[in-house]
């Protein structure tokens, strides 16, 4: 996905807070920090392994009402 914008910079360009989270151990601290910013809009860019299944998901060509909630739905 080389064509995606830098979401942190994009958020900041509009006067919001942007956060990039790249490691699993950084998720909880980032969420705690975002909650402290109650008067600001926070955009969080979570980078994941492209081979991981991220739930919930919608298969290509399916409707949102056919969302998969976990591997048991495959």
PDB file of N, H, CA, C and O in Angstrom:
ATOM      1  N   UNK A   1       0.826  -1.175   0.000  1.00  0.00           N
ATOM      2  CA  UNK A   1       0.000   0.000   0.000  1.00  0.00           C
ATOM      3  C   UNK A   1       0.881   1.253   0.000  1.00  0.00           C
ATOM      4  O   UNK A   1       0.777   2.098   0.889  1.00  0.00           O
ATOM      5  N   UNK A   2       1.724   1.353  -0.984  1.00  0.00           N
ATOM      6  H   UNK A   2       1.808   0.667  -1.706  1.00  0.00           H
ATOM      7  CA  UNK A   2       2.629   2.498  -1.068  1.00  0.00           C
ATOM      8  C   UNK A   2       1.905   3.795  -1.391  1.00  0.00           C
ATOM      9  O   UNK A   2       2.473   4.872  -1.211  1.00  0.00           O
ATOM     10  N   UNK A   3       0.667   3.720  -1.863  1.00  0.00           N
ATOM     11  H   UNK A   3       0.205   2.845  -2.009  1.00  0.00           H
ATOM     12  CA  UNK A   3      -0.047   4.919  -2.290  1.00  0.00           C
ATOM     13  C   UNK A   3      -0.827   5.588  -1.158  1.00  0.00           C
ATOM     14  O   UNK A   3      -1.449   6.625  -1.384  1.00  0.00           O
ATOM     15  N   UNK A   4      -0.812   5.035   0.030  1.00  0.00           N
ATOM     16  H   UNK A   4      -0.307   4.192   0.214  1.00  0.00           H
ATOM     17  CA  UNK A   4      -1.555   5.633   1.138  1.00  0.00           C
ATOM     18  C   UNK A   4      -0.857   6.897   1.637  1.00  0.00           C
ATOM     19  O   UNK A   4       0.372   6.973   1.633  1.00  0.00           O
ATOM     20  N   UNK A   5      -1.637   7.884   2.065  1.00  0.00           N
ATOM     21  H   UNK A   5      -2.635   7.823   2.069  1.00  0.00           H
ATOM     22  CA  UNK A   5      -1.020   9.107   2.599  1.00  0.00           C
ATOM     23  C   UNK A   5      -0.456   8.878   3.992  1.00  0.00           C
ATOM     24  O   UNK A   5      -0.722   7.857   4.627  1.00  0.00           O
ATOM     25  N   UNK A   6       0.316   9.830   4.450  1.00  0.00           N
ATOM     26  H   UNK A   6       0.532  10.660   3.935  1.00  0.00           H
ATOM     27  CA  UNK A   6       0.795   9.832   5.828  1.00  0.00           C
ATOM     28  C   UNK A   6      -0.373  10.356   6.661  1.00  0.00           C
ATOM     29  O   UNK A   6      -0.606  11.563   6.717  1.00  0.00           O
ATOM     30  N   UNK A   7      -1.106   9.450   7.307  1.00  0.00           N
ATOM     31  H   UNK A   7      -0.918   8.469   7.261  1.00  0.00           H
ATOM     32  CA  UNK A   7      -2.315   9.836   8.025  1.00  0.00           C
ATOM     33  C   UNK A   7      -2.030  10.730   9.228  1.00  0.00           C
ATOM     34  O   UNK A   7      -2.869  11.549   9.601  1.00  0.00           O
ATOM     35  N   UNK A   8      -0.871  10.583   9.830  1.00  0.00           N
ATOM     36  H   UNK A   8      -0.189   9.917   9.527  1.00  0.00           H
ATOM     37  CA  UNK A   8      -0.501  11.444  10.960  1.00  0.00           C
ATOM     38  C   UNK A   8      -0.369  12.881  10.473  1.00  0.00           C
ATOM     39  O   UNK A   8      -0.934  13.796  11.072  1.00  0.00           O
ATOM     40  N   UNK A   9       0.368  13.078   9.399  1.00  0.00           N
ATOM     41  H   UNK A   9       0.827  12.334   8.912  1.00  0.00           H
ATOM     42  CA  UNK A   9       0.542  14.428   8.859  1.00  0.00           C
ATOM     43  C   UNK A   9      -0.775  14.990   8.332  1.00  0.00           C
ATOM     44  O   UNK A   9      -1.040  16.185   8.460  1.00  0.00           O
ATOM     45  N   UNK A  10      -1.589  14.134   7.746  1.00  0.00           N
ATOM     46  H   UNK A  10      -1.374  13.163   7.642  1.00  0.00           H
ATOM     47  CA  UNK A  10      -2.884  14.576   7.240  1.00  0.00           C
ATOM     48  C   UNK A  10      -3.759  15.079   8.383  1.00  0.00           C
ATOM     49  O   UNK A  10      -4.372  16.141   8.278  1.00  0.00           O
ATOM     50  N   UNK A  11      -3.817  14.324   9.465  1.00  0.00           N
ATOM     51  H   UNK A  11      -3.318  13.461   9.551  1.00  0.00           H
ATOM     52  CA  UNK A  11      -4.597  14.744  10.636  1.00  0.00           C
ATOM     53  C   UNK A  11      -4.076  16.071  11.174  1.00  0.00           C
ATOM     54  O   UNK A  11      -4.849  16.977  11.485  1.00  0.00           O
ATOM     55  N   UNK A  12      -2.762  16.170  11.278  1.00  0.00           N
ATOM     56  H   UNK A  12      -2.134  15.434  11.025  1.00  0.00           H
ATOM     57  CA  UNK A  12      -2.165  17.400  11.812  1.00  0.00           C
ATOM     58  C   UNK A  12      -2.404  18.593  10.886  1.00  0.00           C
ATOM     59  O   UNK A  12      -2.551  19.722  11.353  1.00  0.00           O
ATOM     60  N   UNK A  13      -2.441  18.346   9.581  1.00  0.00           N
ATOM     61  H   UNK A  13      -2.321  17.428   9.201  1.00  0.00           H
ATOM     62  CA  UNK A  13      -2.694  19.437   8.629  1.00  0.00           C
ATOM     63  C   UNK A  13      -4.071  20.050   8.834  1.00  0.00           C
ATOM     64  O   UNK A  13      -4.288  21.219   8.514  1.00  0.00           O
ATOM     65  N   UNK A  14      -4.994  19.271   9.362  1.00  0.00           N
ATOM     66  H   UNK A  14      -4.818  18.322   9.621  1.00  0.00           H
ATOM     67  CA  UNK A  14      -6.345  19.769   9.639  1.00  0.00           C
ATOM     68  C   UNK A  14      -6.520  20.196  11.091  1.00  0.00           C
ATOM     69  O   UNK A  14      -7.639  20.450  11.537  1.00  0.00           O
ATOM     70  N   UNK A  15      -5.414  20.274  11.826  1.00  0.00           N
ATOM     71  H   UNK A  15      -4.506  20.067  11.463  1.00  0.00           H
ATOM     72  CA  UNK A  15      -5.468  20.754  13.202  1.00  0.00           C
ATOM     73  C   UNK A  15      -5.809  19.700  14.235  1.00  0.00           C
ATOM     74  O   UNK A  15      -6.141  20.029  15.373  1.00  0.00           O
ATOM     75  N   UNK A  16      -5.731  18.439  13.851  1.00  0.00           N
ATOM     76  H   UNK A  16      -5.462  18.172  12.926  1.00  0.00           H
ATOM     77  CA  UNK A  16      -6.038  17.347  14.771  1.00  0.00           C
ATOM     78  C   UNK A  16      -4.751  16.689  15.253  1.00  0.00           C
ATOM     79  O   UNK A  16      -3.655  17.105  14.876  1.00  0.00           O
ATOM     80  N   UNK A  17      -4.887  15.679  16.072  1.00  0.00           N
ATOM     81  H   UNK A  17      -5.777  15.341  16.378  1.00  0.00           H
ATOM     82  CA  UNK A  17      -3.744  14.910  16.555  1.00  0.00           C
ATOM     83  C   UNK A  17      -3.671  13.626  15.751  1.00  0.00           C
ATOM     84  O   UNK A  17      -4.675  12.935  15.581  1.00  0.00           O
ATOM     85  N   UNK A  18      -2.482  13.307  15.258  1.00  0.00           N
ATOM     86  H   UNK A  18      -1.666  13.869  15.397  1.00  0.00           H
ATOM     87  CA  UNK A  18      -2.266  12.050  14.551  1.00  0.00           C
ATOM     88  C   UNK A  18      -1.288  11.196  15.314  1.00  0.00           C
ATOM     89  O   UNK A  18      -0.278  11.696  15.807  1.00  0.00           O
ATOM     90  N   UNK A  19      -1.574   9.902  15.420  1.00  0.00           N
ATOM     91  H   UNK A  19      -2.395   9.495  15.019  1.00  0.00           H
ATOM     92  CA  UNK A  19      -0.681   8.981  16.128  1.00  0.00           C
ATOM     93  C   UNK A  19      -0.437   7.761  15.249  1.00  0.00           C
ATOM     94  O   UNK A  19      -1.369   7.210  14.663  1.00  0.00           O
ATOM     95  N   UNK A  20       0.815   7.348  15.164  1.00  0.00           N
ATOM     96  H   UNK A  20       1.572   7.796  15.640  1.00  0.00           H
ATOM     97  CA  UNK A  20       1.196   6.143  14.426  1.00  0.00           C
ATOM     98  C   UNK A  20       1.566   5.071  15.435  1.00  0.00           C
ATOM     99  O   UNK A  20       2.450   5.274  16.268  1.00  0.00           O
ATOM    100  N   UNK A  21       0.893   3.930  15.363  1.00  0.00           N
ATOM    101  H   UNK A  21       0.176   3.764  14.687  1.00  0.00           H
ATOM    102  CA  UNK A  21       1.153   2.827  16.280  1.00  0.00           C
ATOM    103  C   UNK A  21       1.613   1.648  15.437  1.00  0.00           C
ATOM    104  O   UNK A  21       0.862   1.143  14.603  1.00  0.00           O
ATOM    105  N   UNK A  22       2.858   1.209  15.657  1.00  0.00           N
ATOM    106  H   UNK A  22       3.468   1.620  16.335  1.00  0.00           H
ATOM    107  CA  UNK A  22       3.445   0.163  14.822  1.00  0.00           C
ATOM    108  C   UNK A  22       3.701  -1.150  15.553  1.00  0.00           C
ATOM    109  O   UNK A  22       3.867  -2.185  14.909  1.00  0.00           O
ATOM    110  N   UNK A  23       3.735  -1.129  16.876  1.00  0.00           N
ATOM    111  H   UNK A  23       3.599  -0.288  17.400  1.00  0.00           H
ATOM    112  CA  UNK A  23       4.040  -2.350  17.624  1.00  0.00           C
ATOM    113  C   UNK A  23       2.887  -2.678  18.575  1.00  0.00           C
ATOM    114  O   UNK A  23       2.282  -1.773  19.149  1.00  0.00           O
ATOM    115  N   UNK A  24       2.584  -3.962  18.743  1.00  0.00           N
ATOM    116  H   UNK A  24       3.076  -4.697  18.277  1.00  0.00           H
ATOM    117  CA  UNK A  24       1.480  -4.342  19.641  1.00  0.00           C
ATOM    118  C   UNK A  24       1.625  -3.776  21.048  1.00  0.00           C
ATOM    119  O   UNK A  24       0.629  -3.412  21.673  1.00  0.00           O
ATOM    120  N   UNK A  25       2.835  -3.699  21.545  1.00  0.00           N
ATOM    121  H   UNK A  25       3.644  -3.995  21.037  1.00  0.00           H
ATOM    122  CA  UNK A  25       3.036  -3.203  22.914  1.00  0.00           C
ATOM    123  C   UNK A  25       2.794  -1.699  23.033  1.00  0.00           C
ATOM    124  O   UNK A  25       2.727  -1.171  24.143  1.00  0.00           O
ATOM    125  N   UNK A  26       2.664  -1.011  21.913  1.00  0.00           N
ATOM    126  H   UNK A  26       2.718  -1.439  21.011  1.00  0.00           H
ATOM    127  CA  UNK A  26       2.396   0.422  21.939  1.00  0.00           C
ATOM    128  C   UNK A  26       0.910   0.772  21.871  1.00  0.00           C
ATOM    129  O   UNK A  26       0.535   1.937  22.004  1.00  0.00           O
ATOM    130  N   UNK A  27       0.068  -0.240  21.664  1.00  0.00           N
ATOM    131  H   UNK A  27       0.373  -1.186  21.556  1.00  0.00           H
ATOM    132  CA  UNK A  27      -1.365   0.024  21.507  1.00  0.00           C
ATOM    133  C   UNK A  27      -1.968   0.612  22.778  1.00  0.00           C
ATOM    134  O   UNK A  27      -2.603   1.665  22.734  1.00  0.00           O
ATOM    135  N   UNK A  28      -1.773  -0.058  23.901  1.00  0.00           N
ATOM    136  H   UNK A  28      -1.257  -0.914  23.937  1.00  0.00           H
ATOM    137  CA  UNK A  28      -2.385   0.413  25.143  1.00  0.00           C
ATOM    138  C   UNK A  28      -1.894   1.800  25.554  1.00  0.00           C
ATOM    139  O   UNK A  28      -2.718   2.646  25.900  1.00  0.00           O
ATOM    140  N   UNK A  29      -0.577   2.072  25.530  1.00  0.00           N
ATOM    141  H   UNK A  29       0.092   1.385  25.249  1.00  0.00           H
ATOM    142  CA  UNK A  29      -0.138   3.428  25.868  1.00  0.00           C
ATOM    143  C   UNK A  29      -0.698   4.490  24.916  1.00  0.00           C
ATOM    144  O   UNK A  29      -1.020   5.598  25.347  1.00  0.00           O
ATOM    145  N   UNK A  30      -0.816   4.162  23.636  1.00  0.00           N
ATOM    146  H   UNK A  30      -0.555   3.263  23.286  1.00  0.00           H
ATOM    147  CA  UNK A  30      -1.360   5.130  22.678  1.00  0.00           C
ATOM    148  C   UNK A  30      -2.832   5.406  22.968  1.00  0.00           C
ATOM    149  O   UNK A  30      -3.275   6.551  22.890  1.00  0.00           O
ATOM    150  N   UNK A  31      -3.587   4.369  23.299  1.00  0.00           N
ATOM    151  H   UNK A  31      -3.228   3.438  23.362  1.00  0.00           H
ATOM    152  CA  UNK A  31      -4.999   4.558  23.635  1.00  0.00           C
ATOM    153  C   UNK A  31      -5.147   5.395  24.899  1.00  0.00           C
ATOM    154  O   UNK A  31      -6.032   6.247  24.985  1.00  0.00           O
ATOM    155  N   UNK A  32      -4.286   5.152  25.872  1.00  0.00           N
ATOM    156  H   UNK A  32      -3.568   4.460  25.801  1.00  0.00           H
ATOM    157  CA  UNK A  32      -4.323   5.959  27.106  1.00  0.00           C
ATOM    158  C   UNK A  32      -4.027   7.430  26.807  1.00  0.00           C
ATOM    159  O   UNK A  32      -4.682   8.327  27.337  1.00  0.00           O
ATOM    160  N   UNK A  33      -3.033   7.658  25.954  1.00  0.00           N
ATOM    161  H   UNK A  33      -2.501   6.929  25.524  1.00  0.00           H
ATOM    162  CA  UNK A  33      -2.680   9.035  25.593  1.00  0.00           C
ATOM    163  C   UNK A  33      -3.823   9.706  24.842  1.00  0.00           C
ATOM    164  O   UNK A  33      -4.132  10.870  25.097  1.00  0.00           O
ATOM    165  N   UNK A  34      -4.449   8.986  23.920  1.00  0.00           N
ATOM    166  H   UNK A  34      -4.197   8.040  23.713  1.00  0.00           H
ATOM    167  CA  UNK A  34      -5.555   9.553  23.146  1.00  0.00           C
ATOM    168  C   UNK A  34      -6.731   9.918  24.052  1.00  0.00           C
ATOM    169  O   UNK A  34      -7.390  10.935  23.836  1.00  0.00           O
ATOM    170  N   UNK A  35      -6.991   9.101  25.050  1.00  0.00           N
ATOM    171  H   UNK A  35      -6.456   8.275  25.226  1.00  0.00           H
ATOM    172  CA  UNK A  35      -8.101   9.386  25.974  1.00  0.00           C
ATOM    173  C   UNK A  35      -7.852  10.649  26.788  1.00  0.00           C
ATOM    174  O   UNK A  35      -8.800  11.321  27.195  1.00  0.00           O
ATOM    175  N   UNK A  36      -6.591  10.975  27.029  1.00  0.00           N
ATOM    176  H   UNK A  36      -5.821  10.429  26.699  1.00  0.00           H
ATOM    177  CA  UNK A  36      -6.259  12.190  27.771  1.00  0.00           C
ATOM    178  C   UNK A  36      -6.582  13.446  26.963  1.00  0.00           C
ATOM    179  O   UNK A  36      -6.774  14.520  27.534  1.00  0.00           O
ATOM    180  N   UNK A  37      -6.642  13.317  25.660  1.00  0.00           N
ATOM    181  H   UNK A  37      -6.487  12.445  25.197  1.00  0.00           H
ATOM    182  CA  UNK A  37      -6.874  14.464  24.772  1.00  0.00           C
ATOM    183  C   UNK A  37      -8.362  14.624  24.491  1.00  0.00           C
ATOM    184  O   UNK A  37      -8.782  14.628  23.334  1.00  0.00           O
ATOM    185  N   UNK A  38      -9.146  14.755  25.532  1.00  0.00           N
ATOM    186  H   UNK A  38      -8.805  14.752  26.472  1.00  0.00           H
ATOM    187  CA  UNK A  38     -10.610  14.771  25.423  1.00  0.00           C
ATOM    188  C   UNK A  38     -11.151  15.903  24.570  1.00  0.00           C
ATOM    189  O   UNK A  38     -12.223  15.771  23.980  1.00  0.00           O
ATOM    190  N   UNK A  39     -10.439  17.000  24.494  1.00  0.00           N
ATOM    191  H   UNK A  39      -9.567  17.108  24.973  1.00  0.00           H
ATOM    192  CA  UNK A  39     -10.933  18.147  23.737  1.00  0.00           C
ATOM    193  C   UNK A  39     -10.384  18.191  22.310  1.00  0.00           C
ATOM    194  O   UNK A  39     -10.596  19.174  21.601  1.00  0.00           O
ATOM    195  N   UNK A  40      -9.684  17.142  21.883  1.00  0.00           N
ATOM    196  H   UNK A  40      -9.511  16.343  22.459  1.00  0.00           H
ATOM    197  CA  UNK A  40      -9.076  17.097  20.554  1.00  0.00           C
ATOM    198  C   UNK A  40      -9.594  15.878  19.787  1.00  0.00           C
ATOM    199  O   UNK A  40      -9.998  14.881  20.386  1.00  0.00           O
ATOM    200  N   UNK A  41      -9.576  15.972  18.481  1.00  0.00           N
ATOM    201  H   UNK A  41      -9.247  16.782  17.995  1.00  0.00           H
ATOM    202  CA  UNK A  41      -9.871  14.819  17.642  1.00  0.00           C
ATOM    203  C   UNK A  41      -8.554  14.094  17.379  1.00  0.00           C
ATOM    204  O   UNK A  41      -7.574  14.707  16.955  1.00  0.00           O
ATOM    205  N   UNK A  42      -8.537  12.790  17.633  1.00  0.00           N
ATOM    206  H   UNK A  42      -9.333  12.292  17.977  1.00  0.00           H
ATOM    207  CA  UNK A  42      -7.310  12.001  17.488  1.00  0.00           C
ATOM    208  C   UNK A  42      -7.528  10.938  16.417  1.00  0.00           C
ATOM    209  O   UNK A  42      -8.470  10.148  16.491  1.00  0.00           O
ATOM    210  N   UNK A  43      -6.652  10.930  15.430  1.00  0.00           N
ATOM    211  H   UNK A  43      -5.887  11.572  15.370  1.00  0.00           H
ATOM    212  CA  UNK A  43      -6.645   9.892  14.403  1.00  0.00           C
ATOM    213  C   UNK A  43      -5.494   8.952  14.700  1.00  0.00           C
ATOM    214  O   UNK A  43      -4.351   9.383  14.855  1.00  0.00           O
ATOM    215  N   UNK A  44      -5.804   7.655  14.778  1.00  0.00           N
ATOM    216  H   UNK A  44      -6.732   7.305  14.652  1.00  0.00           H
ATOM    217  CA  UNK A  44      -4.791   6.663  15.116  1.00  0.00           C
ATOM    218  C   UNK A  44      -4.573   5.746  13.919  1.00  0.00           C
ATOM    219  O   UNK A  44      -5.506   5.105  13.435  1.00  0.00           O
ATOM    220  N   UNK A  45      -3.328   5.691  13.448  1.00  0.00           N
ATOM    221  H   UNK A  45      -2.570   6.212  13.841  1.00  0.00           H
ATOM    222  CA  UNK A  45      -2.948   4.847  12.323  1.00  0.00           C
ATOM    223  C   UNK A  45      -2.257   3.608  12.893  1.00  0.00           C
ATOM    224  O   UNK A  45      -1.097   3.668  13.301  1.00  0.00           O
ATOM    225  N   UNK A  46      -2.974   2.493  12.917  1.00  0.00           N
ATOM    226  H   UNK A  46      -3.916   2.445  12.585  1.00  0.00           H
ATOM    227  CA  UNK A  46      -2.438   1.241  13.435  1.00  0.00           C
ATOM    228  C   UNK A  46      -1.850   0.442  12.279  1.00  0.00           C
ATOM    229  O   UNK A  46      -2.575   0.040  11.369  1.00  0.00           O
ATOM    230  N   UNK A  47      -0.551   0.214  12.310  1.00  0.00           N
ATOM    231  H   UNK A  47       0.038   0.541  13.049  1.00  0.00           H
ATOM    232  CA  UNK A  47       0.109  -0.586  11.282  1.00  0.00           C
ATOM    233  C   UNK A  47       0.082  -2.044  11.728  1.00  0.00           C
ATOM    234  O   UNK A  47       0.462  -2.371  12.852  1.00  0.00           O
ATOM    235  N   UNK A  48      -0.367  -2.901  10.841  1.00  0.00           N
ATOM    236  H   UNK A  48      -0.675  -2.636   9.928  1.00  0.00           H
ATOM    237  CA  UNK A  48      -0.444  -4.325  11.149  1.00  0.00           C
ATOM    238  C   UNK A  48       0.306  -5.119  10.099  1.00  0.00           C
ATOM    239  O   UNK A  48       0.570  -4.622   9.004  1.00  0.00           O
ATOM    240  N   UNK A  49       0.645  -6.336  10.429  1.00  0.00           N
ATOM    241  H   UNK A  49       0.431  -6.740  11.319  1.00  0.00           H
ATOM    242  CA  UNK A  49       1.269  -7.251   9.480  1.00  0.00           C
ATOM    243  C   UNK A  49       0.270  -7.493   8.359  1.00  0.00           C
ATOM    244  O   UNK A  49      -0.858  -7.908   8.628  1.00  0.00           O
ATOM    245  N   UNK A  50       0.651  -7.246   7.104  1.00  0.00           N
ATOM    246  H   UNK A  50       1.567  -6.909   6.886  1.00  0.00           H
ATOM    247  CA  UNK A  50      -0.305  -7.403   6.001  1.00  0.00           C
ATOM    248  C   UNK A  50      -0.823  -8.824   5.819  1.00  0.00           C
ATOM    249  O   UNK A  50      -1.811  -9.034   5.115  1.00  0.00           O
ATOM    250  N   UNK A  51      -0.169  -9.805   6.446  1.00  0.00           N
ATOM    251  H   UNK A  51       0.634  -9.634   7.017  1.00  0.00           H
ATOM    252  CA  UNK A  51      -0.639 -11.186   6.313  1.00  0.00           C
ATOM    253  C   UNK A  51      -1.614 -11.582   7.427  1.00  0.00           C
ATOM    254  O   UNK A  51      -2.190 -12.669   7.389  1.00  0.00           O
ATOM    255  N   UNK A  52      -1.798 -10.703   8.415  1.00  0.00           N
ATOM    256  H   UNK A  52      -1.330  -9.820   8.445  1.00  0.00           H
ATOM    257  CA  UNK A  52      -2.708 -10.994   9.533  1.00  0.00           C
ATOM    258  C   UNK A  52      -4.155 -10.757   9.140  1.00  0.00           C
ATOM    259  O   UNK A  52      -4.455  -9.849   8.365  1.00  0.00           O
ATOM    260  N   UNK A  53      -5.042 -11.566   9.672  1.00  0.00           N
ATOM    261  H   UNK A  53      -4.798 -12.304  10.302  1.00  0.00           H
ATOM    262  CA  UNK A  53      -6.473 -11.307   9.553  1.00  0.00           C
ATOM    263  C   UNK A  53      -6.858 -10.331  10.665  1.00  0.00           C
ATOM    264  O   UNK A  53      -6.571 -10.569  11.838  1.00  0.00           O
ATOM    265  N   UNK A  54      -7.499  -9.252  10.292  1.00  0.00           N
ATOM    266  H   UNK A  54      -7.732  -9.059   9.339  1.00  0.00           H
ATOM    267  CA  UNK A  54      -7.911  -8.235  11.259  1.00  0.00           C
ATOM    268  C   UNK A  54      -9.439  -8.252  11.312  1.00  0.00           C
ATOM    269  O   UNK A  54     -10.110  -8.043  10.301  1.00  0.00           O
ATOM    270  N   UNK A  55      -9.964  -8.497  12.482  1.00  0.00           N
ATOM    271  H   UNK A  55      -9.419  -8.666  13.303  1.00  0.00           H
ATOM    272  CA  UNK A  55     -11.415  -8.647  12.654  1.00  0.00           C
ATOM    273  C   UNK A  55     -12.026  -7.374  13.209  1.00  0.00           C
ATOM    274  O   UNK A  55     -11.355  -6.658  13.953  1.00  0.00           O
ATOM    275  N   UNK A  56     -13.250  -7.070  12.885  1.00  0.00           N
ATOM    276  H   UNK A  56     -13.795  -7.651  12.281  1.00  0.00           H
ATOM    277  CA  UNK A  56     -14.116  -7.741  11.918  1.00  0.00           C
ATOM    278  C   UNK A  56     -13.682  -7.412  10.489  1.00  0.00           C
ATOM    279  O   UNK A  56     -13.002  -6.414  10.251  1.00  0.00           O
ATOM    280  N   UNK A  57     -14.086  -8.267   9.537  1.00  0.00           N
ATOM    281  H   UNK A  57     -14.639  -9.078   9.731  1.00  0.00           H
ATOM    282  CA  UNK A  57     -13.773  -8.036   8.137  1.00  0.00           C
ATOM    283  C   UNK A  57     -14.969  -8.398   7.273  1.00  0.00           C
ATOM    284  O   UNK A  57     -15.849  -9.152   7.688  1.00  0.00           O
ATOM    285  N   UNK A  58     -14.986  -7.853   6.076  1.00  0.00           N
ATOM    286  H   UNK A  58     -14.270  -7.240   5.739  1.00  0.00           H
ATOM    287  CA  UNK A  58     -16.031  -8.144   5.100  1.00  0.00           C
ATOM    288  C   UNK A  58     -15.331  -8.693   3.863  1.00  0.00           C
ATOM    289  O   UNK A  58     -14.457  -8.035   3.299  1.00  0.00           O
ATOM    290  N   UNK A  59     -15.709  -9.885   3.444  1.00  0.00           N
ATOM    291  H   UNK A  59     -16.419 -10.419   3.902  1.00  0.00           H
ATOM    292  CA  UNK A  59     -15.110 -10.488   2.251  1.00  0.00           C
ATOM    293  C   UNK A  59     -15.435  -9.652   1.020  1.00  0.00           C
ATOM    294  O   UNK A  59     -16.473  -8.994   0.953  1.00  0.00           O
ATOM    295  N   UNK A  60     -14.531  -9.690   0.054  1.00  0.00           N
ATOM    296  H   UNK A  60     -13.688 -10.225   0.109  1.00  0.00           H
ATOM    297  CA  UNK A  60     -14.729  -8.952  -1.195  1.00  0.00           C
ATOM    298  C   UNK A  60     -16.054  -9.360  -1.830  1.00  0.00           C
ATOM    299  O   UNK A  60     -16.362 -10.546  -1.946  1.00  0.00           O
ATOM    300  N   UNK A  61     -16.823  -8.372  -2.234  1.00  0.00           N
ATOM    301  H   UNK A  61     -16.573  -7.409  -2.139  1.00  0.00           H
ATOM    302  CA  UNK A  61     -18.090  -8.621  -2.904  1.00  0.00           C
ATOM    303  C   UNK A  61     -19.259  -8.901  -1.974  1.00  0.00           C
ATOM    304  O   UNK A  61     -20.383  -9.084  -2.440  1.00  0.00           O
ATOM    305  N   UNK A  62     -19.019  -8.938  -0.667  1.00  0.00           N
ATOM    306  H   UNK A  62     -18.106  -8.789  -0.288  1.00  0.00           H
ATOM    307  CA  UNK A  62     -20.076  -9.211   0.305  1.00  0.00           C
ATOM    308  C   UNK A  62     -20.578  -7.906   0.906  1.00  0.00           C
ATOM    309  O   UNK A  62     -19.906  -6.876   0.840  1.00  0.00           O
ATOM    310  N   UNK A  63     -21.743  -7.963   1.482  1.00  0.00           N
ATOM    311  H   UNK A  63     -22.289  -8.799   1.536  1.00  0.00           H
ATOM    312  CA  UNK A  63     -22.325  -6.796   2.136  1.00  0.00           C
ATOM    313  C   UNK A  63     -21.889  -6.695   3.581  1.00  0.00           C
ATOM    314  O   UNK A  63     -21.399  -7.665   4.159  1.00  0.00           O
ATOM    315  N   UNK A  64     -22.066  -5.525   4.164  1.00  0.00           N
ATOM    316  H   UNK A  64     -22.465  -4.737   3.695  1.00  0.00           H
ATOM    317  CA  UNK A  64     -21.682  -5.285   5.558  1.00  0.00           C
ATOM    318  C   UNK A  64     -22.455  -6.192   6.515  1.00  0.00           C
ATOM    319  O   UNK A  64     -21.979  -6.492   7.610  1.00  0.00           O
ATOM    320  N   UNK A  65     -23.638  -6.624   6.103  1.00  0.00           N
ATOM    321  H   UNK A  65     -24.024  -6.380   5.213  1.00  0.00           H
ATOM    322  CA  UNK A  65     -24.423  -7.522   6.961  1.00  0.00           C
ATOM    323  C   UNK A  65     -23.842  -8.932   6.970  1.00  0.00           C
ATOM    324  O   UNK A  65     -24.282  -9.776   7.751  1.00  0.00           O
ATOM    325  N   UNK A  66     -22.867  -9.194   6.116  1.00  0.00           N
ATOM    326  H   UNK A  66     -22.510  -8.508   5.481  1.00  0.00           H
ATOM    327  CA  UNK A  66     -22.206 -10.510   6.079  1.00  0.00           C
ATOM    328  C   UNK A  66     -20.811 -10.438   6.697  1.00  0.00           C
ATOM    329  O   UNK A  66     -19.934 -11.230   6.352  1.00  0.00           O
ATOM    330  N   UNK A  67     -20.613  -9.502   7.598  1.00  0.00           N
ATOM    331  H   UNK A  67     -21.326  -8.859   7.879  1.00  0.00           H
ATOM    332  CA  UNK A  67     -19.326  -9.287   8.267  1.00  0.00           C
ATOM    333  C   UNK A  67     -18.898 -10.538   9.021  1.00  0.00           C
ATOM    334  O   UNK A  67     -19.713 -11.210   9.652  1.00  0.00           O
ATOM    335  N   UNK A  68     -17.603 -10.838   8.943  1.00  0.00           N
ATOM    336  H   UNK A  68     -16.940 -10.291   8.431  1.00  0.00           H
ATOM    337  CA  UNK A  68     -17.012 -11.940   9.702  1.00  0.00           C
ATOM    338  C   UNK A  68     -16.443 -11.363  10.989  1.00  0.00           C
ATOM    339  O   UNK A  68     -15.713 -10.372  10.961  1.00  0.00           O
ATOM    340  N   UNK A  69     -16.773 -11.978  12.108  1.00  0.00           N
ATOM    341  H   UNK A  69     -17.366 -12.783  12.131  1.00  0.00           H
ATOM    342  CA  UNK A  69     -16.346 -11.459  13.407  1.00  0.00           C
ATOM    343  C   UNK A  69     -15.116 -12.168  13.951  1.00  0.00           C
ATOM    344  O   UNK A  69     -14.472 -11.662  14.870  1.00  0.00           O
ATOM    345  N   UNK A  70     -14.777 -13.327  13.403  1.00  0.00           N
ATOM    346  H   UNK A  70     -15.300 -13.739  12.656  1.00  0.00           H
ATOM    347  CA  UNK A  70     -13.614 -14.075  13.861  1.00  0.00           C
ATOM    348  C   UNK A  70     -13.350 -15.257  12.960  1.00  0.00           C
ATOM    349  O   UNK A  70     -14.137 -15.537  12.055  1.00  0.00           O
ATOM    350  N   UNK A  71     -12.247 -15.959  13.196  1.00  0.00           N
ATOM    351  H   UNK A  71     -11.608 -15.731  13.930  1.00  0.00           H
ATOM    352  CA  UNK A  71     -11.850 -17.066  12.335  1.00  0.00           C
ATOM    353  C   UNK A  71     -12.892 -18.178  12.288  1.00  0.00           C
ATOM    354  O   UNK A  71     -12.933 -18.942  11.324  1.00  0.00           O
ATOM    355  N   UNK A  72     -13.727 -18.277  13.307  1.00  0.00           N
ATOM    356  H   UNK A  72     -13.693 -17.655  14.090  1.00  0.00           H
ATOM    357  CA  UNK A  72     -14.762 -19.322  13.320  1.00  0.00           C
ATOM    358  C   UNK A  72     -15.809 -19.075  12.217  1.00  0.00           C
ATOM    359  O   UNK A  72     -16.550 -19.990  11.858  1.00  0.00           O
ATOM    360  N   UNK A  73     -15.873 -17.867  11.689  1.00  0.00           N
ATOM    361  H   UNK A  73     -15.271 -17.123  11.981  1.00  0.00           H
ATOM    362  CA  UNK A  73     -16.832 -17.545  10.637  1.00  0.00           C
ATOM    363  C   UNK A  73     -16.319 -17.872   9.238  1.00  0.00           C
ATOM    364  O   UNK A  73     -17.076 -17.796   8.271  1.00  0.00           O
ATOM    365  N   UNK A  74     -15.040 -18.235   9.120  1.00  0.00           N
ATOM    366  H   UNK A  74     -14.424 -18.297   9.906  1.00  0.00           H
ATOM    367  CA  UNK A  74     -14.466 -18.515   7.794  1.00  0.00           C
ATOM    368  C   UNK A  74     -15.032 -19.760   7.175  1.00  0.00           C
ATOM    369  O   UNK A  74     -14.649 -20.125   6.063  1.00  0.00           O
TER     370      UNK A  74
END
